């Protein structure tokens, strides 16, 4: 809690309804989260969302979502523009970060804030580049690209777990079936070789995650996901350290826009980084 000109900042847990104003702030910053992301975010950890208020008015926000006993992810670190420079952000940060306890915490932050994050114990892992471009369109994917239901939630969850720092079955159950989300898997001889999700955002379509064994697998999934996009801009966040992912985005006519910094406070479990052609979200990792 901190003093401000008009009153005291009070930080408390946010409800799903509270979070709609935060989604609007994120859209204003150009982050453009998906239109129906919030329910899936809250499914993973409903206690991991915090909002700061002065005289009852929302002025700051942050999420620290716990995935399991060893890993959490920080996102939505925002202060309303007219309330910046008053200490509200740092006070909200400290309150929320306590929710993670001793877990390793990850984030995808603005590159310019890296030094501030380092002072809080975060270290750079790699940069993530947002690519944007018109959907290439074309024919739907081949017969081996199918709705994820053909693979089953358990198999998709296991594949996802190998490509992400934590298991997240609750999140995936919601994410794969949310209204407007298009979730596809590539299945060869009964084995998953990749999966991806396309979802609507403000004036664009977002791909995330896009996990695949090879670039060829990722290309088939990308083309199948965007086959019916009708020139709507497509957005994907690509690890800069994954050259095949960068090449795929550029081969589809997408252009780099802004980078973010993936940082961690400690070790994360070993994962198949070469499978990550597009991260799920900048807000939840």
C-alpha positions as a Markdown table, in Angstrom:
| # | Residue | x | y | z |
|---|---|---|---|---|
| 1 | Unk | 0.0 | 0.0 | 0.0 |
| 2 | Unk | 1.4 | 3.5 | -0.9 |
| 3 | Unk | 0.2 | 7.1 | -0.5 |
| 4 | Unk | -0.8 | 9.0 | -3.6 |
| 5 | Unk | -2.0 | 12.5 | -4.3 |
| 6 | Unk | -5.7 | 11.6 | -4.2 |
| 7 | Unk | -5.6 | 8.8 | -1.6 |
| 8 | Unk | -4.0 | 5.5 | -0.8 |
| 9 | Unk | -3.3 | 2.7 | -3.2 |
| 10 | Unk | -5.0 | -0.6 | -2.2 |
| 11 | Unk | -3.9 | -3.8 | -4.0 |
| 12 | Unk | -6.3 | -6.7 | -3.9 |
| 13 | Unk | -7.0 | -9.8 | -5.9 |
| 14 | Unk | -9.0 | -9.2 | -9.1 |
| 15 | Unk | -12.1 | -11.0 | -10.3 |
| 16 | Unk | -12.7 | -11.9 | -13.9 |
| 17 | Unk | -15.1 | -9.0 | -14.2 |
| 18 | Unk | -12.4 | -6.6 | -12.8 |
| 19 | Unk | -9.9 | -7.9 | -15.4 |
| 20 | Unk | -11.9 | -6.5 | -18.4 |
| 21 | Unk | -10.5 | -3.0 | -17.7 |
| 22 | Unk | -7.0 | -4.5 | -17.6 |
| 23 | Unk | -7.5 | -6.2 | -21.0 |
| 24 | Unk | -8.4 | -2.8 | -22.3 |
| 25 | Unk | -5.2 | -1.2 | -21.0 |
| 26 | Unk | -3.2 | -4.0 | -22.6 |
| 27 | Unk | -4.9 | -3.4 | -25.9 |
| 28 | Unk | -4.1 | 0.4 | -25.6 |
| 29 | Unk | -0.4 | -0.6 | -25.1 |
| 30 | Unk | -0.5 | -2.5 | -28.4 |
| 31 | Unk | -0.2 | -5.9 | -26.8 |
| 32 | Unk | -3.5 | -6.9 | -28.3 |
| 33 | Unk | -4.5 | -10.0 | -26.2 |
| 34 | Unk | -7.1 | -12.3 | -27.5 |
| 35 | Unk | -10.7 | -11.2 | -27.2 |
| 36 | Unk | -11.6 | -14.3 | -25.0 |
| 37 | Unk | -8.3 | -15.0 | -23.3 |
| 38 | Unk | -9.3 | -14.0 | -19.7 |
| 39 | Unk | -11.5 | -17.0 | -18.7 |
| 40 | Unk | -8.6 | -19.4 | -19.7 |
| 41 | Unk | -6.1 | -17.3 | -17.8 |
| 42 | Unk | -8.3 | -17.4 | -14.6 |
| 43 | Unk | -8.9 | -21.2 | -15.0 |
| 44 | Unk | -5.2 | -21.8 | -14.4 |
| 45 | Unk | -4.9 | -19.8 | -11.2 |
| 46 | Unk | -7.9 | -17.6 | -10.2 |
| 47 | Unk | -5.9 | -16.2 | -7.3 |
| 48 | Unk | -3.1 | -14.9 | -9.5 |
| 49 | Unk | -4.5 | -11.6 | -10.7 |
| 50 | Unk | -4.1 | -8.3 | -8.8 |
| 51 | Unk | -5.4 | -4.8 | -9.3 |
| 52 | Unk | -4.5 | -1.6 | -7.5 |
| 53 | Unk | -7.1 | 1.0 | -6.8 |
| 54 | Unk | -7.0 | 4.6 | -5.6 |
| 55 | Unk | -10.3 | 5.9 | -4.2 |
| 56 | Unk | -11.9 | 2.8 | -5.7 |
| 57 | Unk | -10.6 | 3.5 | -9.2 |
| 58 | Unk | -8.4 | 0.9 | -11.0 |
| 59 | Unk | -4.9 | 2.3 | -11.6 |
| 60 | Unk | -2.5 | -0.6 | -11.8 |
| 61 | Unk | -2.5 | -4.4 | -12.4 |
| 62 | Unk | -0.3 | -7.4 | -12.6 |
| 63 | Unk | -0.8 | -11.2 | -12.9 |
| 64 | Unk | 1.4 | -13.8 | -11.2 |
| 65 | Unk | 0.0 | -17.2 | -12.3 |
| 66 | Unk | 1.2 | -20.3 | -10.4 |
| 67 | Unk | 1.4 | -23.4 | -12.7 |
| 68 | Unk | 2.6 | -25.9 | -10.1 |
| 69 | Unk | 4.8 | -25.9 | -7.0 |
| 70 | Unk | 8.0 | -24.8 | -8.8 |
| 71 | Unk | 6.9 | -22.4 | -11.7 |
| 72 | Unk | 4.9 | -19.2 | -12.1 |
| 73 | Unk | 4.6 | -16.6 | -14.8 |
| 74 | Unk | 4.2 | -12.9 | -14.5 |
| 75 | Unk | 2.3 | -10.7 | -16.9 |
| 76 | Unk | 0.0 | -7.7 | -17.4 |
| 77 | Unk | 2.3 | -5.4 | -15.5 |
| 78 | Unk | 0.5 | -2.2 | -16.2 |
| 79 | Unk | -0.1 | 1.2 | -14.7 |
| 80 | Unk | -2.7 | 3.6 | -16.1 |
| 81 | Unk | -0.8 | 6.3 | -18.0 |
| 82 | Unk | -2.2 | 9.2 | -15.9 |
| 83 | Unk | -1.1 | 7.4 | -12.7 |
| 84 | Unk | 2.5 | 6.6 | -13.6 |
| 85 | Unk | 5.4 | 7.9 | -11.6 |
| 86 | Unk | 3.7 | 7.6 | -8.3 |
| 87 | Unk | 5.0 | 4.2 | -7.1 |
| 88 | Unk | 1.8 | 2.3 | -7.8 |
| 89 | Unk | 3.4 | -0.1 | -10.2 |
| 90 | Unk | 6.2 | -1.2 | -7.8 |
| 91 | Unk | 3.7 | -1.5 | -4.9 |
| 92 | Unk | 1.5 | -3.7 | -7.0 |
| 93 | Unk | 4.5 | -5.7 | -8.2 |
| 94 | Unk | 5.6 | -6.5 | -4.7 |
| 95 | Unk | 2.2 | -7.6 | -3.5 |
| 96 | Unk | 1.6 | -9.9 | -6.5 |
| 97 | Unk | 5.1 | -11.4 | -6.6 |
| 98 | Unk | 4.6 | -12.7 | -3.1 |
| 99 | Unk | 1.9 | -15.0 | -4.5 |
| 100 | Unk | 4.6 | -17.0 | -6.3 |
| 101 | Unk | 6.4 | -17.8 | -3.1 |
| 102 | Unk | 9.7 | -19.6 | -3.8 |
| 103 | Unk | 8.7 | -20.6 | -7.3 |
| 104 | Unk | 10.8 | -19.7 | -10.4 |
| 105 | Unk | 9.0 | -16.8 | -12.1 |
| 106 | Unk | 9.1 | -16.2 | -15.8 |
| 107 | Unk | 8.0 | -13.1 | -17.8 |
| 108 | Unk | 8.0 | -11.6 | -21.3 |
| 109 | Unk | 8.8 | -8.0 | -20.6 |
| 110 | Unk | 9.5 | -4.8 | -22.5 |
| 111 | Unk | 13.2 | -4.9 | -23.4 |
| 112 | Unk | 13.7 | -1.4 | -22.1 |
| 113 | Unk | 12.8 | -2.6 | -18.6 |
| 114 | Unk | 15.3 | -5.4 | -18.5 |
| 115 | Unk | 17.5 | -3.6 | -16.0 |
| 116 | Unk | 14.6 | -3.0 | -13.6 |
| 117 | Unk | 13.6 | -6.7 | -13.9 |
| 118 | Unk | 17.2 | -7.7 | -13.1 |
| 119 | Unk | 17.1 | -5.7 | -9.9 |
| 120 | Unk | 14.2 | -8.0 | -8.9 |
| 121 | Unk | 16.2 | -11.1 | -9.6 |
| 122 | Unk | 15.2 | -11.8 | -13.3 |
| 123 | Unk | 17.9 | -12.9 | -15.8 |
| 124 | Unk | 17.6 | -12.9 | -19.6 |
| 125 | Unk | 16.9 | -16.2 | -21.4 |
| 126 | Unk | 16.2 | -14.9 | -24.9 |
| 127 | Unk | 14.3 | -12.3 | -26.8 |
| 128 | Unk | 10.9 | -12.9 | -28.4 |
| 129 | Unk | 9.9 | -11.1 | -31.6 |
| 130 | Unk | 6.3 | -10.3 | -32.5 |
| 131 | Unk | 5.7 | -10.9 | -36.2 |
| 132 | Unk | 2.6 | -9.5 | -38.0 |
| 133 | Unk | 1.4 | -9.9 | -41.5 |
| 134 | Unk | -1.7 | -10.6 | -43.7 |
| 135 | Unk | -2.8 | -14.2 | -43.7 |
| 136 | Unk | -1.4 | -15.9 | -46.8 |
| 137 | Unk | -4.6 | -17.8 | -47.3 |
| 138 | Unk | -4.7 | -20.7 | -49.7 |
| 139 | Unk | -5.9 | -24.3 | -49.4 |
| 140 | Unk | -6.7 | -25.9 | -46.0 |
| 141 | Unk | -4.1 | -28.1 | -44.4 |
| 142 | Unk | -3.6 | -31.8 | -45.4 |
| 143 | Unk | -5.7 | -34.6 | -44.0 |
| 144 | Unk | -3.1 | -35.2 | -41.3 |
| 145 | Unk | -3.9 | -31.8 | -39.8 |
| 146 | Unk | -7.0 | -32.4 | -37.7 |
| 147 | Unk | -9.0 | -30.7 | -34.9 |
| 148 | Unk | -7.3 | -31.4 | -31.6 |
| 149 | Unk | -10.2 | -33.6 | -30.5 |
| 150 | Unk | -8.8 | -36.3 | -32.8 |
| 151 | Unk | -5.7 | -36.5 | -30.6 |
| 152 | Unk | -7.4 | -36.2 | -27.3 |
| 153 | Unk | -6.8 | -33.7 | -24.4 |
| 154 | Unk | -4.4 | -36.1 | -22.6 |
| 155 | Unk | -2.1 | -36.5 | -25.6 |
| 156 | Unk | -2.1 | -32.8 | -26.4 |
| 157 | Unk | -1.4 | -32.0 | -22.7 |
| 158 | Unk | 1.6 | -34.4 | -22.8 |
| 159 | Unk | 2.9 | -32.9 | -26.0 |
| 160 | Unk | 2.5 | -29.4 | -24.6 |
| 161 | Unk | 4.3 | -30.3 | -21.4 |
| 162 | Unk | 7.4 | -31.2 | -23.3 |
| 163 | Unk | 7.5 | -27.7 | -24.9 |
| 164 | Unk | 6.6 | -25.6 | -21.8 |
| 165 | Unk | 8.2 | -25.0 | -18.4 |
| 166 | Unk | 5.2 | -26.5 | -16.6 |
| 167 | Unk | 2.2 | -28.8 | -17.1 |
| 168 | Unk | -1.0 | -26.9 | -17.6 |
| 169 | Unk | -3.9 | -29.2 | -18.2 |
| 170 | Unk | -6.5 | -26.8 | -16.7 |
| 171 | Unk | -5.4 | -24.0 | -18.9 |
| 172 | Unk | -5.4 | -26.1 | -22.0 |
| 173 | Unk | -8.8 | -27.6 | -21.4 |
| 174 | Unk | -10.2 | -24.1 | -21.5 |
| 175 | Unk | -7.8 | -22.7 | -24.2 |
| 176 | Unk | -8.4 | -25.4 | -26.8 |
| 177 | Unk | -12.2 | -25.1 | -26.6 |
| 178 | Unk | -12.8 | -21.3 | -25.9 |
| 179 | Unk | -15.3 | -19.7 | -28.2 |
| 180 | Unk | -13.7 | -18.5 | -31.4 |
| 181 | Unk | -10.5 | -20.5 | -30.8 |
| 182 | Unk | -9.4 | -22.9 | -33.6 |
| 183 | Unk | -7.2 | -25.7 | -32.3 |
| 184 | Unk | -5.5 | -28.1 | -34.7 |
| 185 | Unk | -3.0 | -31.0 | -34.3 |
| 186 | Unk | -0.8 | -32.7 | -36.9 |
| 187 | Unk | -1.1 | -36.4 | -36.5 |
| 188 | Unk | 1.1 | -38.9 | -38.3 |
| 189 | Unk | 0.5 | -42.7 | -37.8 |
| 190 | Unk | -1.3 | -41.9 | -34.6 |
| 191 | Unk | 1.5 | -39.7 | -33.2 |
| 192 | Unk | 1.2 | -36.0 | -32.6 |
| 193 | Unk | 4.0 | -34.0 | -34.4 |
| 194 | Unk | 2.6 | -30.6 | -33.5 |
| 195 | Unk | -0.3 | -28.5 | -32.6 |
| 196 | Unk | -1.4 | -24.9 | -32.7 |
| 197 | Unk | -4.2 | -22.5 | -31.7 |
| 198 | Unk | -5.6 | -19.5 | -33.6 |
| 199 | Unk | -7.8 | -17.0 | -31.8 |
| 200 | Unk | -9.4 | -13.6 | -32.5 |
| 201 | Unk | -8.0 | -10.3 | -31.2 |
| 202 | Unk | -8.7 | -6.7 | -31.9 |
| 203 | Unk | -8.4 | -6.4 | -35.7 |
| 204 | Unk | -6.2 | -9.4 | -35.9 |
| 205 | Unk | -5.8 | -13.1 | -35.4 |
| 206 | Unk | -3.3 | -14.5 | -32.8 |
| 207 | Unk | -1.5 | -17.8 | -33.2 |
| 208 | Unk | -0.3 | -19.3 | -29.9 |
| 209 | Unk | 1.0 | -21.7 | -29.1 |
| 210 | Unk | 2.5 | -23.2 | -32.3 |
| 211 | Unk | 4.5 | -26.2 | -31.2 |
| 212 | Unk | 5.9 | -28.7 | -33.7 |
| 213 | Unk | 8.6 | -31.3 | -34.2 |
| 214 | Unk | 9.9 | -29.8 | -37.4 |
| 215 | Unk | 9.5 | -26.7 | -39.6 |
| 216 | Unk | 7.6 | -28.8 | -42.1 |
| 217 | Unk | 5.1 | -29.8 | -39.3 |
| 218 | Unk | 4.8 | -26.1 | -38.2 |
| 219 | Unk | 4.2 | -24.9 | -41.8 |
| 220 | Unk | 1.4 | -27.3 | -42.3 |
| 221 | Unk | -0.2 | -26.3 | -39.0 |
| 222 | Unk | 0.3 | -22.5 | -39.8 |
| 223 | Unk | -1.3 | -22.8 | -43.2 |
| 224 | Unk | -4.2 | -24.9 | -41.9 |
| 225 | Unk | -4.8 | -22.4 | -39.0 |
| 226 | Unk | -4.8 | -19.4 | -41.4 |
| 227 | Unk | -6.6 | -21.0 | -44.4 |
| 228 | Unk | -9.8 | -19.1 | -43.7 |
| 229 | Unk | -8.4 | -15.9 | -42.3 |
| 230 | Unk | -9.4 | -13.8 | -45.4 |
| 231 | Unk | -6.5 | -11.2 | -45.3 |
| 232 | Unk | -7.0 | -10.5 | -41.6 |
| 233 | Unk | -3.6 | -9.7 | -40.0 |
| 234 | Unk | -2.0 | -12.6 | -38.2 |
| 235 | Unk | 0.2 | -12.2 | -35.1 |
| 236 | Unk | 2.7 | -14.7 | -33.7 |
| 237 | Unk | 5.4 | -14.2 | -31.0 |
| 238 | Unk | 8.5 | -16.1 | -32.0 |
| 239 | Unk | 11.6 | -16.9 | -29.9 |
| 240 | Unk | 14.5 | -15.1 | -31.6 |
| 241 | Unk | 16.7 | -18.1 | -30.7 |
| 242 | Unk | 14.6 | -20.5 | -32.9 |
| 243 | Unk | 15.9 | -19.8 | -36.4 |
| 244 | Unk | 13.4 | -22.2 | -38.0 |
| 245 | Unk | 10.5 | -20.3 | -36.4 |
| 246 | Unk | 11.9 | -17.0 | -37.6 |
| 247 | Unk | 12.3 | -18.4 | -41.1 |
| 248 | Unk | 8.7 | -19.7 | -41.1 |
| 249 | Unk | 7.2 | -16.3 | -40.1 |
| 250 | Unk | 9.3 | -14.5 | -42.7 |
| 251 | Unk | 8.4 | -17.1 | -45.4 |
| 252 | Unk | 4.7 | -16.3 | -44.8 |
| 253 | Unk | 5.3 | -12.6 | -45.5 |
| 254 | Unk | 5.2 | -11.5 | -41.8 |
| 255 | Unk | 7.3 | -8.6 | -40.5 |
| 256 | Unk | 9.0 | -8.2 | -37.1 |
| 257 | Unk | 7.4 | -5.5 | -35.0 |
| 258 | Unk | 8.6 | -5.3 | -31.4 |
| 259 | Unk | 10.7 | -7.5 | -29.2 |
| 260 | Unk | 10.2 | -8.6 | -25.6 |
| 261 | Unk | 12.6 | -10.2 | -23.2 |
| 262 | Unk | 12.0 | -13.7 | -21.8 |
| 263 | Unk | 13.4 | -13.7 | -18.3 |
| 264 | Unk | 13.5 | -16.0 | -15.3 |
| 265 | Unk | 14.3 | -15.7 | -11.6 |
| 266 | Unk | 15.8 | -19.2 | -11.5 |
| 267 | Unk | 16.1 | -22.5 | -13.3 |
| 268 | Unk | 13.2 | -24.0 | -15.3 |
| 269 | Unk | 12.9 | -27.7 | -16.3 |
| 270 | Unk | 14.4 | -28.9 | -19.5 |
| 271 | Unk | 12.1 | -28.4 | -22.5 |
| 272 | Unk | 12.1 | -29.0 | -26.2 |
| 273 | Unk | 12.9 | -25.4 | -27.2 |
| 274 | Unk | 13.3 | -26.4 | -30.8 |
| 275 | Unk | 9.6 | -27.2 | -30.9 |
| 276 | Unk | 8.5 | -23.7 | -30.0 |
| 277 | Unk | 7.5 | -21.9 | -33.2 |
| 278 | Unk | 5.2 | -19.5 | -31.4 |
| 279 | Unk | 4.7 | -18.9 | -27.7 |
| 280 | Unk | 1.2 | -19.2 | -26.3 |
| 281 | Unk | 0.9 | -15.6 | -25.0 |
| 282 | Unk | 3.2 | -12.9 | -23.6 |
| 283 | Unk | 0.9 | -12.8 | -20.6 |
| 284 | Unk | 1.1 | -16.5 | -19.5 |
| 285 | Unk | 4.2 | -17.8 | -21.3 |
